[in-house]
Each structure stands twice: as C-alpha cells, then as structure tokens.
C-alpha cells in the first residue's frame, strides 16, 4: 500500500483511498481549509457539502428509501471531498500531505 503522501502523485485520489486513510484525509482537509493559499470558493464547496450531509433536505429521502437515502449522502460527500482535493493547488496539497505523513511516523 502506498504511503499517504504518495497518494497525491496523480491528480485523482480514489474513493477507496479516502476511506482507507479517512483520519489522515480529515486532517488534510482541515489543514487545507485553514491555509490561505486554498481559494475561498473551494472552502465554500467543502462547507456546503458538510451542510448538505447534516441538512434534513435530501435528494433521496431516508424515510422513503432508507438505505439508498444514506448511500446518496455518503456518495455525494465522498465525491465532494475528491473534487475539493482535485481543485486545490497541487503543491499545497502535497506539502500538507507530506507533513501529515511525517507527523504520523514520528509518533
């Protein structure tokens, strides 16, 4: 399995990799949200995806289609996470990913 910071050698990170390294990706997302080099519209995209997950409004309501309602929320959220990473400046993403990798190997 590739180390975390090497996942960003290509522009697309698979959903499976996001799930597998979920804790590290969450640290990466929060670092990118705090970084001034990340464009504001991308930060807004991230926040909107979080609001969609906690919002009572759904594309497929859980009350009608219980399993599919949850799956569409999770799928949309994962796609938004991928899009956020894809649109962030690559050098900024790689810089933060390398730092997270170094921190995780110090402990």
N, C-alpha and C positions, 0 to 999 in steps of 0.2 A: 504494500500500500504506500502511496506517495506521502511524504511529509506535507503538513498543512501548507507551508509557504510555497511549495512546488505546484500546488493545485492551480496557481494563477499564472502559469507559463503560457496558457492559452486564454483566449477571451471568454470562453464559456465554461462555467463550472456546472457539473451535473447536479441534479436534484438529489441523487443518491449521496453524493459527496457532502452536500449541505446537511443532509440528515445525519450522516455518519459523524461529522465534525460539528454538530449543532452548537455546542458550547463555545467553541473557538470562533465559529461564524458569528454568534451573537456578540462576542467581544469585538470582532472586526466591524460589525455593523455600528455598534455604539462608538467605536473609535472614529469611523468614517463620518458619523453624524456630528461629532464634536470638531472634526477637522475643518478648518476654514477653506481648504482647497477643494472640498466637496461642494459642488454647486447647490444653491438653495432649492432649486426645483427638484433635485434628487432627494434632498432631505424631506421635502414636502411629499413626494411619492411614497417614501418609506412610512411617514406618519399616516398618510391616507390608507395605506394597506393595513396598518395596525388598527386604525379606526374602523375599517370595514370588518375586521375579524370580531371586534367587540360590539359592533353595531347590531341592533335587532333586525335590521333590513338585510335580506339575503336574496341572491339570485335564485337559489333553490331552498325554500324554507325547510328547516329541520322538522317542523311539526308535520309536514306532509310526507316528505321523503327523508326519514331520519338519517340513514347512513349517507345518502347522496348529499344531503344538506351540509353535513360536516366535511365530507370529502371535497366539495366545491370550495369551501372556505380554506381548507388546508392547501389545496392545489393552487388557488389564486394567490395565497400568501407566499407559497414557495416560488411561484413564477415572479412575483413582485420582488422577492429577495434576489432572484437571479438577475432580473432586469436592473435592479439597483447596482449590483456588482458590475454588471456589463457596462453601464453608463458612467460609473465613477472613473476618474482618471486612473489609468492602469498603474502608473508609477506610485500613486498614493496608496492604492490597494496593496500592491506588492510590498511597499515599505511597512505598512501596518501588519500585514500577514507575516512578514519575516520577524518583526518584533514580537508578535504573539507566539510564534514558533520558538524564538529564543527564550522567552519568559517561561513557556511550558516545559522547556528542557533544563532550566535552572533548578526548578523545584524538585 
